[in-house]
Each structure stands twice: as structure tokens, then as C-alpha cells.
């Protein structure tokens, strides 16, 4: 299909690899996402940030201090406690699956003037709900027009 009104769309994809140290924790990946967007050369478009795995998620949250991230982990622990789910009988991580499903595996962010369109207080976090893990993968896909 051809759309003559659309300019040439560029797509670039990279994977961020993270080692996690805690069972439940948020890891700030904003700098890596910004680097990938800059490397793409895309000025206007979108960036998709996607956690691979059914017990991890991606969240945009305040970056001012660690209290919000701690509050997120504590809230989810209260809402979805460890060790009380049917799936725990198989591999003791039923809460991890539920937390990841509730938060969701991805975020889509506009690319504005070659940067992720985050506000001053927003950062991008990988949410680990079943750590520690030696390898977590976050796929970053940038789509748009070069400047």
C-alpha cells in the first residue's frame, strides 16, 4: 500500500539488557532510551519501550526521588501479596505475573524534537517483579521521520 502524503518513515530497534538485584524494584532506564532515540536521528515520531517477559513491566513515573518508586513497590505488595495465588504452587511467582499484568509490558512516548516527550518529573522504569535476574531485556523501537 502506498500513501503519497506520508514522508519516509524510519524504524530503529535496540535492546537494553539489565541485570536486576531485587525481587521487586524499579530500574530507571530513561538515559538508555534517550540515547537510543538520539542515535536513531528521528526528530518526530514515537518510541515504544517494551519489557520482554511475563513478570516484568514498564512504567512512567516521577523521578524526583526514590520515594515514589518505593511507594509503587509497597502498594503493589499490599494489593497483590506474595504466596497466596494458585500459580504459586507451580513456581512461587503468582504475584509477579499479576503485578506485571496490572502495570503492563510497555509504554509509548512521543518523540518531540529528537527527544522522548517526557515532562520534567517523568522517567521510564523497568519494573522487576520476579528478581533477581541476570538478564532482563527491554526492546526500544523508535518510529518516525528524520530531521
DSSP file (Angstrom, degrees, kcal/mol; ACC not computed):
  #  RESIDUE AA STRUCTURE BP1 BP2  ACC     N-H-->O    O-->H-N    N-H-->O    O-->H-N    TCO  KAPPA ALPHA  PHI   PSI    X-CA   Y-CA   Z-CA
    1    1 A X              0   0    0      0, 0.0     2,-0.4     0, 0.0     0, 0.0   0.000 360.0 360.0 360.0 137.8    0.0    0.0    0.0
    2    2 A X        -     0   0    0      2,-0.0     2,-0.5     0, 0.0     0, 0.0  -0.955 360.0-171.5-119.7 131.8    1.3    3.5   -0.9
    3    3 A X    >   -     0   0    0     -2,-0.4     3,-1.8     1,-0.1     0, 0.0  -0.885   3.3-169.7-120.5  96.8    0.4    6.7    0.8
    4    4 A X  T 3  S+     0   0    0     -2,-0.5    -1,-0.1     1,-0.3    -2,-0.0   0.726  83.9  61.4 -63.0 -21.0    1.9    9.6   -1.1
    5    5 A X  T 3  S+     0   0    0      2,-0.0     2,-0.4     0, 0.0    -1,-0.3   0.678  89.4  85.9 -79.0 -15.8    1.1   12.1    1.6
    6    6 A X  S <  S-     0   0    0     -3,-1.8    -3,-0.1     1,-0.1     3,-0.1  -0.685  73.4-138.7 -87.7 136.6    3.4   10.3    4.1
    7    7 A X        -     0   0    0     -2,-0.4     2,-0.3     1,-0.2    -4,-0.1  -0.228  48.5 -62.8 -77.0 177.7    7.0   11.1    4.2
    8    8 A X        -     0   0    0    138,-0.1     2,-0.4     1,-0.0   138,-0.4  -0.497  54.2-146.8 -68.0 123.5    9.6    8.4    4.6
    9    9 A X        -     0   0    0     -2,-0.3     2,-0.4   136,-0.1   136,-0.2  -0.802   9.1-156.5 -96.4 131.9    9.2    6.6    7.9
   10   10 A X  E     -A  144   0A   0    134,-3.4   134,-2.3    -2,-0.4     2,-0.4  -0.860   5.3-165.7-107.4 141.6   12.3    5.3    9.6
   11   11 A X  E     +A  143   0A   0     -2,-0.4     2,-0.4   132,-0.2   132,-0.2  -0.997   8.3 176.4-128.1 130.8   12.3    2.4   12.2
   12   12 A X  E     -A  142   0A   0    130,-2.5   130,-3.2    -2,-0.4     2,-0.4  -0.998   6.6-168.7-132.2 139.1   15.1    1.6   14.5
   13   13 A X  E     +A  141   0A   0     -2,-0.4     2,-0.3   128,-0.2   128,-0.2  -0.992   9.8 167.8-133.0 134.0   15.1   -1.1   17.2
   14   14 A X  E     -A  140   0A   0    126,-2.5   126,-3.2    -2,-0.4     2,-0.5  -0.939  25.0-133.2-136.5 158.9   17.6   -1.8   20.0
   15   15 A X  E     -A  139   0A   0     -2,-0.3     2,-0.5   124,-0.2   124,-0.2  -0.969   9.4-151.0-119.0 128.8   17.5   -3.9   23.1
   16   16 A X  E     -A  138   0A   0    122,-3.1   122,-2.4    -2,-0.5     2,-0.5  -0.840  13.1-152.9 -93.2 130.3   18.6   -2.8   26.6
   17   17 A X  E     -A  137   0A   0     -2,-0.5     2,-0.4   120,-0.2   120,-0.2  -0.915  16.6-179.0-107.1 129.2   19.9   -5.6   28.8
   18   18 A X  E     -A  136   0A   0    118,-2.6   118,-2.6    -2,-0.5     2,-0.5  -0.986  21.6-149.9-131.4 137.3   19.6   -5.2   32.5
   19   19 A X  E     -     0   0A   0     -2,-0.4     2,-0.3   116,-0.2   115,-0.2  -0.923  23.4-151.5 -99.8 128.5   20.7   -7.3   35.5
   20   20 A X  E     -A  133   0A   0    113,-2.6   113,-0.5    -2,-0.5   112,-0.4  -0.766  16.3-168.0-107.0 150.7   18.3   -6.9   38.4
   21   21 A X        +     0   0    0     -2,-0.3     2,-0.3   111,-0.2    -1,-0.1   0.532  64.9  55.0-113.1 -10.2   19.2   -7.3   42.1
   22   22 A X  S    S-     0   0    0      1,-0.1   110,-0.3   111,-0.1   109,-0.3  -0.862  74.1-124.7-127.2 158.5   15.9   -7.4   43.9
   23   23 A X  S    S+     0   0    0     -2,-0.3   108,-1.6     1,-0.3     2,-0.4   0.924 106.1  19.3 -64.4 -44.1   12.6   -9.4   43.7
   24   24 A X  S    S+     0   0    0    106,-0.2     2,-0.3   105,-0.1    -1,-0.3  -0.977  86.9 126.6-131.8 118.1   10.6   -6.2   43.3
   25   25 A X  E     -E  128   0B   0    103,-2.0   103,-3.2    -2,-0.4     2,-0.5  -0.980  49.1-123.1-165.2 154.3   12.2   -3.0   42.2
   26   26 A X  E     -E  127   0B   0     -2,-0.3     2,-0.5   101,-0.2   101,-0.2  -0.914  23.2-159.7-105.4 132.9   12.0   -0.2   39.6
   27   27 A X  E     -E  126   0B   0     99,-2.9    99,-2.8    -2,-0.5     2,-0.5  -0.957  18.0-128.9-116.2 123.1   15.1    0.5   37.4
   28   28 A X  E     +E  125   0B   0     -2,-0.5    97,-0.2    97,-0.2     4,-0.1  -0.584  34.0 165.9 -74.9 117.2   15.4    3.8   35.7
   29   29 A X     >  +     0   0    0     95,-2.8     4,-2.2    -2,-0.5     5,-0.2   0.168  40.2 112.0-115.1  15.2   16.1    3.3   32.0
   30   30 A X  H  > S+     0   0    0     94,-0.7     4,-2.8     1,-0.2     5,-0.2   0.905  74.5  52.6 -58.6 -46.2   15.5    6.8   30.8
   31   31 A X  H  > S+     0   0    0      1,-0.2     4,-2.2     2,-0.2    -1,-0.2   0.896 110.5  48.1 -59.8 -41.1   19.1    7.6   29.9
   32   32 A X  H  > S+     0   0    0      2,-0.2     4,-2.1     1,-0.2    -1,-0.2   0.905 112.1  48.8 -66.3 -41.0   19.3    4.5   27.7
   33   33 A X  H  X S+     0   0    0     -4,-2.2     4,-2.5     2,-0.2    -2,-0.2   0.924 111.2  50.2 -64.7 -43.4   16.0    5.2   26.0
   34   34 A X  H  X S+     0   0    0     -4,-2.8     4,-2.6     1,-0.2    -2,-0.2   0.907 109.4  52.0 -60.1 -42.1   17.1    8.8   25.3
   35   35 A X  H  X S+     0   0    0     -4,-2.2     4,-2.6    -5,-0.2    -1,-0.2   0.907 110.4  48.0 -61.1 -42.2   20.5    7.6   23.9
   36   36 A X  H  X S+     0   0    0     -4,-2.1     4,-1.8     2,-0.2    -2,-0.2   0.913 111.1  50.2 -66.6 -42.8   18.6    5.2   21.5
   37   37 A X  H  X>S+     0   0    0     -4,-2.5     4,-0.9     2,-0.2     5,-0.6   0.932 112.7  47.1 -60.4 -45.2   16.2    7.9   20.4
   38   38 A X  H ><5S+     0   0    0     -4,-2.6     3,-0.9     1,-0.2    -2,-0.2   0.923 110.0  52.9 -61.9 -44.3   19.2   10.3   19.7
   39   39 A X  H 3<5S+     0   0    0     -4,-2.6    -1,-0.2     1,-0.2    -2,-0.2   0.823 102.3  60.5 -59.8 -32.4   21.1    7.5   17.8
   40   40 A X  H 3<5S-     0   0    0     -4,-1.8    -1,-0.2    -5,-0.1    -2,-0.2   0.788  96.0-140.7 -68.1 -26.8   18.0    7.0   15.6
   41   41 A X  T <<5 +     0   0    0     -3,-0.9   106,-1.3    -4,-0.9     2,-0.3   0.495  49.6 147.4  77.2   2.8   18.1   10.5   14.3
   42   42 A X  E   < -B  146   0A   0     -5,-0.6   104,-0.3   104,-0.2    -1,-0.3  -0.580  26.5-177.9 -76.8 129.4   14.3   10.6   14.4
   43   43 A X  E    S+     0   0A   0    102,-2.6    71,-2.3    -2,-0.3    70,-0.5   0.810  70.4  23.4 -95.2 -37.4   13.0   14.1   15.2
   44   44 A X  E    S+BC 145 112A   0    101,-1.4   101,-2.5    68,-0.2    -1,-0.3  -0.999  93.6  66.7-134.9 131.0    9.2   13.5   15.3
   45   45 A X  E    S-BC 144 111A   0     66,-1.6    66,-2.7    -2,-0.4     2,-0.3  -0.956  74.3 -61.4 164.0-142.3    7.5   10.2   15.9
   46   46 A X  E     -BC 143 110A   0     97,-2.8    97,-2.8    -2,-0.3     2,-0.4  -0.967  24.7-149.6-139.2 155.5    7.1    7.7   18.8
   47   47 A X  E     -BC 142 109A   0     62,-2.8    62,-2.7    -2,-0.3     2,-0.5  -0.997  12.3-156.9-125.7 127.3    9.3    5.4   20.9
   48   48 A X  E     -BC 141 108A   0     93,-3.0    93,-2.4    -2,-0.4     2,-0.5  -0.878   3.2-164.7-102.1 132.2    7.9    2.2   22.2
   49   49 A X  E     +BC 140 107A   0     58,-2.7    58,-1.8    -2,-0.5     2,-0.4  -0.974  14.5 179.8-120.8 116.1    9.5    0.7   25.3
   50   50 A X  E     -BC 139 106A   0     89,-2.7    89,-3.0    -2,-0.5     2,-0.5  -0.968  21.6-144.1-129.4 123.9    8.6   -3.0   25.9
   51   51 A X  E     -B  138   0A   0     54,-3.1     2,-0.5    -2,-0.4    87,-0.2  -0.743  17.8-141.8 -85.4 125.0    9.7   -5.4   28.6
   52   52 A X  E     +B  137   0A   0     85,-2.7    85,-0.5    -2,-0.5     2,-0.1  -0.753  65.0  55.0 -85.9 131.2   10.2   -8.9   27.4
   53   53 A X  S >  S-     0   0    0     -2,-0.5     3,-0.8     1,-0.1    -2,-0.1  -0.174  81.3-108.4 120.3 146.3    9.0  -11.5   30.0
   54   54 A X  T 3  S+     0   0    0      1,-0.2    47,-0.2    -2,-0.1    46,-0.2   0.384 112.5  51.5 -89.4   4.6    5.7  -12.1   31.8
   55   55 A X  T 3  S+     0   0    0     45,-0.1    74,-1.6    -3,-0.1     2,-0.3   0.102 100.0  69.7-126.2  22.2    7.0  -11.0   35.2
   56   56 A X  E <   -F  128   0B   0     -3,-0.8     2,-0.3    72,-0.2    72,-0.2  -0.902  56.8-177.9-131.7 162.8    8.4   -7.6   34.3
   57   57 A X  E     -F  127   0B   0     70,-1.8    70,-3.2    -2,-0.3     2,-0.4  -0.905  23.0-121.1-150.1 174.8    6.7   -4.3   33.2
   58   58 A X  E     +F  126   0B   0     46,-2.1     2,-0.3    -2,-0.3    68,-0.2  -0.991  29.8 176.5-127.3 137.2    7.4   -0.8   32.1
   59   59 A X  E     -F  125   0B   0     66,-2.4    66,-3.0    -2,-0.4     2,-0.5  -0.996  26.9-140.3-141.1 142.1    6.1    2.3   33.9
   60   60 A X  E     +F  124   0B   0     -2,-0.3     2,-0.3    64,-0.2    64,-0.2  -0.917  43.5 152.9 -98.5 128.1    6.5    6.1   33.5
   61   61 A X  E     -F  123   0B   0     62,-2.1    62,-2.4    -2,-0.5     8,-0.0  -0.931  47.8 -67.3-150.4 168.0    6.8    7.6   36.9
   62   62 A X  E     -F  122   0B   0     -2,-0.3    60,-0.2    60,-0.2     7,-0.1  -0.285  33.4-167.0 -61.6 144.5    8.2   10.5   38.9
   63   63 A X        +     0   0    0     58,-1.5    -1,-0.1     1,-0.1    59,-0.1   0.308  57.2 103.6-115.7   6.8   11.9   10.7   39.0
   64   64 A X  S    S-     0   0    0     57,-0.3     2,-0.3     1,-0.1    -1,-0.1   0.911  96.2 -18.4 -63.5 -45.5   12.5   13.4   41.7
   65   65 A X    >   -     0   0    0     -3,-0.0     3,-0.7     0, 0.0     4,-0.5  -0.932  69.7 -98.2-151.0 175.9   13.4   10.9   44.5
   66   66 A X  T 3> S+     0   0    0     -2,-0.3     4,-2.5     1,-0.2     5,-0.2   0.562  99.1  88.2 -76.7  -7.5   13.1    7.2   45.3
   67   67 A X  H 3> S+     0   0    0      1,-0.2     4,-2.6     2,-0.2    -1,-0.2   0.884  87.3  49.5 -62.9 -38.0   10.1    7.6   47.5
   68   68 A X  H <> S+     0   0    0     -3,-0.7     4,-2.4     2,-0.2    -1,-0.2   0.922 111.7  48.4 -66.6 -42.2    7.6    7.2   44.6
   69   69 A X  H  > S+     0   0    0     -4,-0.5     4,-2.1     2,-0.2    -2,-0.2   0.910 113.1  47.9 -63.7 -41.1    9.3    4.1   43.3
   70   70 A X  H  X S+     0   0    0     -4,-2.5     4,-2.6     1,-0.2    -2,-0.2   0.899 110.6  52.2 -63.6 -41.1    9.3    2.6   46.8
   71   71 A X  H  X S+     0   0    0     -4,-2.6     4,-2.9    -5,-0.2    -2,-0.2   0.887 107.5  52.2 -62.9 -39.1    5.6    3.6   47.2
   72   72 A X  H  X S+     0   0    0     -4,-2.4     4,-2.5     2,-0.2     5,-0.2   0.949 111.8  45.5 -61.5 -49.0    4.8    1.8   43.9
   73   73 A X  H  X S+     0   0    0     -4,-2.1     4,-1.9     1,-0.2    -2,-0.2   0.917 115.6  47.1 -60.5 -44.1    6.5   -1.4   45.1
   74   74 A X  H  X S+     0   0    0     -4,-2.6     4,-1.8     2,-0.2    -2,-0.2   0.893 111.2  50.7 -67.2 -40.6    4.8   -1.2   48.5
   75   75 A X  H  X S+     0   0    0     -4,-2.9     4,-2.7     1,-0.2     5,-0.2   0.944 111.4  47.6 -60.4 -48.4    1.4   -0.5   47.0
   76   76 A X  H  X S+     0   0    0     -4,-2.5     4,-2.9     1,-0.2    -1,-0.2   0.862 109.1  54.6 -64.0 -34.6    1.6   -3.5   44.7
   77   77 A X  H  < S+     0   0    0     -4,-1.9    -1,-0.2    -5,-0.2    -2,-0.2   0.873 111.7  44.8 -64.9 -36.1    2.8   -5.7   47.5
   78   78 A X  H  < S+     0   0    0     -4,-1.8     3,-0.4     1,-0.2    -2,-0.2   0.897 118.8  41.6 -73.1 -40.9   -0.3   -4.7   49.5
   79   79 A X  H  < S+     0   0    0     -4,-2.7     2,-0.4     1,-0.3    -2,-0.2   0.870 130.6  25.2 -72.6 -37.2   -2.7   -5.2   46.6
   80   80 A X  S  < S-     0   0    0     -4,-2.9    -1,-0.3    -5,-0.2    -2,-0.1  -0.741  84.7-163.2-131.5  81.5   -1.0   -8.4   45.3
   81   81 A X    >   -     0   0    0     -3,-0.4     3,-0.6    -2,-0.4     2,-0.2  -0.231  22.7-106.7 -69.7 156.6    0.7  -10.2   48.1
   82   82 A X  T 3  S+     0   0    0      1,-0.2    -1,-0.1    -5,-0.1    11,-0.1  -0.578  92.6  20.6 -80.1 140.1    3.3  -12.9   47.6
   83   83 A X  T 3  S+     0   0    0     -2,-0.2    -1,-0.2     1,-0.0    -2,-0.0   0.588  94.6  90.2  88.2  12.2    2.5  -16.6   48.3
   84   84 A X    <   +     0   0    0     -3,-0.6     2,-0.3     4,-0.0    -2,-0.1   0.304  62.2  98.5-121.9   9.7   -1.3  -16.7   48.1
   85   85 A X  S >  S-     0   0    0      1,-0.1     3,-1.4    -4,-0.1     4,-0.4  -0.700  75.6-122.4-106.1 151.5   -2.0  -17.4   44.5
   86   86 A X  T >  S+     0   0    0     -2,-0.3     3,-1.5     1,-0.3     4,-0.2   0.874 112.4  58.9 -55.0 -40.7   -2.9  -20.7   42.7
   87   87 A X  T >> S+     0   0    0      1,-0.3     3,-1.9     2,-0.2     4,-1.6   0.731  87.2  77.0 -64.6 -21.3    0.1  -20.2   40.4
   88   88 A X  H <> S+     0   0    0     -3,-1.4     4,-1.5     1,-0.3    -1,-0.3   0.794  82.4  66.7 -60.3 -27.3    2.4  -20.2   43.4
   89   89 A X  H <4 S+     0   0    0     -3,-1.5    -1,-0.3    -4,-0.4    -2,-0.2   0.726 105.2  44.0 -65.9 -20.1    2.1  -23.9   43.7
   90   90 A X  H <4 S-     0   0    0     -3,-1.9    -2,-0.2    -4,-0.2    -1,-0.2   0.913 143.2 -16.8 -90.8 -51.8    4.0  -24.2   40.4
   91   91 A X  H  < S-     0   0    0     -4,-1.6    -3,-0.2     0, 0.0    -2,-0.2   0.219  82.9-113.2-146.4  20.5    6.8  -21.8   40.7
   92   92 A X  S  < S+     0   0    0     -4,-1.5    -4,-0.2    -5,-0.4    -3,-0.1   0.776  89.8  99.0  57.6  33.9    6.1  -19.4   43.6
   93   93 A X     >  +     0   0    0     -6,-0.3     4,-1.6     2,-0.1     3,-0.3   0.031  29.7 125.2-137.6  31.9    5.7  -16.3   41.5
   94   94 A X  H  > S+     0   0    0      1,-0.2     4,-1.9     2,-0.2     5,-0.2   0.889  78.0  53.5 -57.6 -40.3    2.0  -15.8   41.0
   95   95 A X  H  > S+     0   0    0      1,-0.2     4,-2.7     2,-0.2    -1,-0.2   0.864 103.2  57.9 -63.3 -34.8    2.2  -12.3   42.4
   96   96 A X  H  > S+     0   0    0     -3,-0.3     4,-2.2     1,-0.2    -1,-0.2   0.913 107.2  46.7 -62.1 -43.8    4.9  -11.4   39.9
   97   97 A X  H  X S+     0   0    0     -4,-1.6     4,-2.3     2,-0.2    -1,-0.2   0.912 113.7  48.4 -64.2 -43.0    2.6  -12.3   36.9
   98   98 A X  H  X S+     0   0    0     -4,-1.9     4,-2.2     2,-0.2    -2,-0.2   0.910 111.9  48.4 -67.0 -42.1   -0.3  -10.4   38.4
   99   99 A X  H  X S+     0   0    0     -4,-2.7     4,-2.6     2,-0.2     5,-0.3   0.934 112.7  48.3 -62.4 -46.4    1.8   -7.3   39.1
  100  100 A X  H  X S+     0   0    0     -4,-2.2     4,-2.8    -5,-0.2    -2,-0.2   0.891 112.3  49.6 -62.5 -39.4    3.3   -7.3   35.6
  101  101 A X  H  < S+     0   0    0     -4,-2.3    -1,-0.2    -5,-0.2    -2,-0.2   0.874 111.5  48.7 -67.0 -36.7   -0.1   -7.7   34.0
  102  102 A X  H  < S+     0   0    0     -4,-2.2    -2,-0.2    -5,-0.2    -1,-0.2   0.923 118.6  37.7 -69.2 -45.3   -1.6   -4.9   36.1
  103  103 A X  H  < S-     0   0    0     -4,-2.6    -2,-0.2    -5,-0.2    -3,-0.2   0.918 109.9-133.6 -73.4 -44.4    1.2   -2.4   35.2
  104  104 A X     <  -     0   0    0     -4,-2.8   -46,-2.1    -5,-0.3    -3,-0.1   0.021  11.3 -98.1 102.1 151.7    1.6   -3.6   31.6
  105  105 A X  S    S+     0   0    0    -48,-0.3   -54,-3.1    -4,-0.1     2,-0.3   0.575  91.4  30.0 -82.4  -9.7    4.6   -4.5   29.4
  106  106 A X  E     -C   50   0A   0    -56,-0.2     2,-0.3   -48,-0.2   -56,-0.2  -0.957  48.6-157.1-150.7 163.2    5.0   -1.3   27.5
  107  107 A X  E     -C   49   0A   0    -58,-1.8   -58,-2.7    -2,-0.3     2,-0.5  -0.987  14.5-149.4-135.8 145.1    4.8    2.5   27.2
  108  108 A X  E     -C   48   0A   0     -2,-0.3     2,-0.4   -60,-0.2   -60,-0.2  -0.978  18.8-175.7-117.1 127.3    4.6    4.6   24.1
  109  109 A X  E     -C   47   0A   0    -62,-2.7   -62,-2.8    -2,-0.5     2,-0.1  -0.952  26.0-115.3-125.4 137.5    6.1    8.0   24.2
  110  110 A X  E     -C   46   0A   0     -2,-0.4     7,-3.5   -64,-0.2     2,-0.6  -0.440  21.6-134.5 -68.9 146.0    6.1   10.8   21.6
  111  111 A X  E     -CD  45 116A   0    -66,-2.7   -66,-1.6     5,-0.2     2,-0.5  -0.924  27.8-177.1 -98.8 122.0    9.4   11.8   20.1
  112  112 A X  E >   -CD  44 115A   0      3,-3.0     3,-1.4    -2,-0.6   -68,-0.2  -0.981  66.5 -17.2-126.3 120.2    9.5   15.6   20.1
  113  113 A X  T 3  S-     0   0    0    -70,-0.5   -69,-0.2    -2,-0.5    -1,-0.1   0.876 129.1 -51.1  52.3  41.0   12.4   17.5   18.6
  114  114 A X  T 3  S+     0   0    0    -71,-2.3     2,-0.3     1,-0.2    -1,-0.3   0.584 121.6  94.5  78.4  10.8   14.6   14.3   18.8
  115  115 A X  E <  S-D  112   0A   0     -3,-1.4    -3,-3.0   -72,-0.4    -1,-0.2  -0.953  86.4 -95.2-131.1 149.7   13.9   13.6   22.4
  116  116 A X  E     -D  111   0A   0     -2,-0.3     2,-2.2    -5,-0.2    -5,-0.2  -0.483  44.0-120.7 -58.9 134.3   11.4   11.4   24.3
  117  117 A X        +     0   0    0     -7,-3.5    -7,-0.2    -2,-0.2     2,-0.2  -0.276  59.2 147.2 -80.3  54.3    8.5   13.8   25.1
  118  118 A X        -     0   0    0     -2,-2.2     2,-0.1     1,-0.1     6,-0.0  -0.592  46.1-121.1 -86.8 149.9    8.7   13.3   28.9
  119  119 A X    >   -     0   0    0     -2,-0.2     3,-1.5     1,-0.1    -1,-0.1  -0.287  40.0 -88.3 -79.6 175.9    7.8   16.1   31.3
  120  120 A X  T 3  S+     0   0    0      1,-0.3    -1,-0.1    -2,-0.1    -2,-0.1   0.851 126.7  38.4 -53.3 -40.4   10.4   17.4   33.9
  121  121 A X  T 3  S+     0   0    0    -59,-0.1   -58,-1.5   -58,-0.0     2,-0.4   0.327  95.5 100.9-100.3   8.0    9.4   14.8   36.5
  122  122 A X  E <   + F   0  62B   0     -3,-1.5     2,-0.3   -60,-0.2   -60,-0.2  -0.790  39.8 167.9 -99.9 136.0    8.8   11.8   34.3
  123  123 A X  E     - F   0  61B   0    -62,-2.4   -62,-2.1    -2,-0.4     2,-0.5  -0.903  34.3-114.4-132.3 166.4   11.3    8.9   33.8
  124  124 A X  E     - F   0  60B   0     -2,-0.3   -95,-2.8   -64,-0.2   -94,-0.7  -0.883  34.0-168.4-105.6 130.0   10.9    5.5   32.3
  125  125 A X  E     -EF  28  59B   0    -66,-3.0   -66,-2.4    -2,-0.5     2,-0.5  -0.955  22.9-141.5-125.0 136.9   11.3    2.5   34.6
  126  126 A X  E     -EF  27  58B   0    -99,-2.8   -99,-2.9    -2,-0.4     2,-0.7  -0.838  27.2-145.8 -82.4 128.7   11.7   -1.2   34.1
  127  127 A X  E     -EF  26  57B   0    -70,-3.2   -70,-1.8    -2,-0.5     2,-0.6  -0.891   9.4-160.0-101.6 115.3    9.6   -2.9   36.8
  128  128 A X  E     +EF  25  56B   0   -103,-3.2  -103,-2.0    -2,-0.7   -72,-0.2  -0.846  21.8 163.0 -94.6 124.7   11.1   -6.1   38.1
  129  129 A X  S    S+     0   0    0    -74,-1.6   -73,-0.1    -2,-0.6  -105,-0.1   0.333  74.0  38.9-120.9   3.8    8.6   -8.3   39.9
  130  130 A X  S    S-     0   0    0    -75,-0.2  -107,-0.2  -108,-0.2  -106,-0.2  -0.155  99.0-176.2-148.0  43.7   10.4  -11.7   39.9
  131  131 A X        +     0   0    0   -108,-1.6  -108,-0.2  -109,-0.3     2,-0.1  -0.227  49.8  70.2 -93.4-175.8   14.1  -10.9   40.5
  132  132 A X        +     0   0    0   -112,-0.4     2,-0.4  -110,-0.3  -111,-0.2   0.542  63.8 170.7 -74.7 152.3   16.9  -11.1   40.9
  133  133 A X  E     -A   20   0A   0   -113,-0.5  -113,-2.6  -111,-0.1     3,-0.2  -0.984  35.0-148.8-128.6 138.7   17.5  -11.8   37.2
  134  134 A X  E    S+     0   0A   0     -2,-0.4     2,-0.3     1,-0.3    -1,-0.1   0.721  90.3  27.2 -76.5 -20.3   20.8  -11.9   35.5
  135  135 A X  E     +     0   0A   0   -116,-0.1     2,-0.4  -118,-0.1    -1,-0.3  -0.888  59.0 168.6-151.0 114.2   19.2  -10.7   32.2
  136  136 A X  E     -A   18   0A   0   -118,-2.6  -118,-2.6    -2,-0.3     2,-0.5  -0.969  22.6-148.6-116.9 140.1   16.1   -8.7   31.6
  137  137 A X  E     -AB  17  52A   0    -85,-0.5   -85,-2.7    -2,-0.4     2,-0.5  -0.926  12.4-173.1-114.2 133.1   15.5   -7.4   28.0
  138  138 A X  E     -AB  16  51A   0   -122,-2.4  -122,-3.1    -2,-0.5     2,-0.5  -0.985  16.0-148.6-122.5 117.9   13.7   -4.1   27.2
  139  139 A X  E     -AB  15  50A   0    -89,-3.0   -89,-2.7    -2,-0.5     2,-0.5  -0.765  10.2-164.4 -91.4 125.5   13.1   -3.6   23.5
  140  140 A X  E     -AB  14  49A   0   -126,-3.2  -126,-2.5    -2,-0.5     2,-0.5  -0.951   5.9-174.3-113.2 119.2   13.1    0.0   22.4
  141  141 A X  E     -AB  13  48A   0    -93,-2.4   -93,-3.0    -2,-0.5     2,-0.5  -0.964   5.4-164.5-118.2 122.7   11.6    0.8   19.0
  142  142 A X  E     +AB  12  47A   0   -130,-3.2  -130,-2.5    -2,-0.5     2,-0.4  -0.915  10.6 179.5-108.8 131.2   11.8    4.3   17.5
  143  143 A X  E     +AB  11  46A   0    -97,-2.8   -97,-2.8    -2,-0.5     2,-0.3  -0.996  30.8  67.9-134.4 129.0    9.5    5.1   14.6
  144  144 A X  E    S-AB  10  45A   0   -134,-2.3  -134,-3.4    -2,-0.4     2,-0.4  -0.999  74.2 -39.6 162.4-158.1    9.2    8.4   12.8
  145  145 A X  E     - B   0  44A   0   -101,-2.5  -102,-2.6    -2,-0.3  -101,-1.4  -0.838  46.8-124.5-107.7 138.8   10.8   11.0   10.5
  146  146 A X  E       B   0  42A   0     -2,-0.4  -104,-0.2  -138,-0.4  -105,-0.1  -0.482 360.0 360.0 -76.1 152.8   14.4   12.0   10.5
  147  147 A X              0   0    0   -106,-1.3    -1,-0.1    -2,-0.1  -105,-0.1   0.438 360.0 360.0 -82.9 360.0   15.1   15.7   10.9
